[in-house]
Amino acid sequence: MSNNHNSAPDTSKGAHDIRRFEGKTVLVSGGTGGQDTAHLRAFAAEGANVVIGGIRDEAGRALASELGDQASCRAA
């Protein structure tokens, strides 16, 4: 018998089956480049509405377009 106290959660379902941010809105300032774009994609994949803030307006609008109706961009 194995002890599962320190085992990682089962992710066999895949990230798109987890919707823990459904109905929530997430704002990421500085979200127009780098690691923050990965965070925004992950939040969107889990059902969040995302607001992308940053100074790179074109990059933010491109990401919002990629993410679809659940994303918007607010340039600084």
ChimeraX attribute file (.defattr): number of C-alpha atoms within 10 A of each C-alpha:
attribute: neighborCount
match mode: 1-to-1
recipient: residues
	/A:1	3
	/A:2	4
	/A:3	6
	/A:4	8
	/A:5	6
	/A:6	6
	/A:7	7
	/A:8	7
	/A:9	7
	/A:10	7
	/A:11	9
	/A:12	7
	/A:13	8
	/A:14	8
	/A:15	11
	/A:16	11
	/A:17	12
	/A:18	13
	/A:19	14
	/A:20	12
	/A:21	15
	/A:22	14
	/A:23	9
	/A:24	13
	/A:25	15
	/A:26	15
	/A:27	17
	/A:28	16
	/A:29	15
	/A:30	18
	/A:31	25
	/A:32	25
	/A:33	14
	/A:34	9
	/A:35	10
	/A:36	15
	/A:37	18
	/A:38	12
	/A:39	13
	/A:40	25
	/A:41	17
	/A:42	14
	/A:43	20
	/A:44	23
	/A:45	19
	/A:46	18
	/A:47	19
	/A:48	22
	/A:49	23
	/A:50	23
	/A:51	20
	/A:52	26
	/A:53	20
	/A:54	19
	/A:55	15
	/A:56	15
	/A:57	16
	/A:58	13
	/A:59	18
	/A:60	25
	/A:61	19
	/A:62	14
	/A:63	21
	/A:64	22
	/A:65	14
	/A:66	11
	/A:67	17
	/A:68	13
	/A:69	10
	/A:70	14
	/A:71	23
	/A:72	20
	/A:73	23
	/A:74	17
	/A:75	18
	/A:76	10
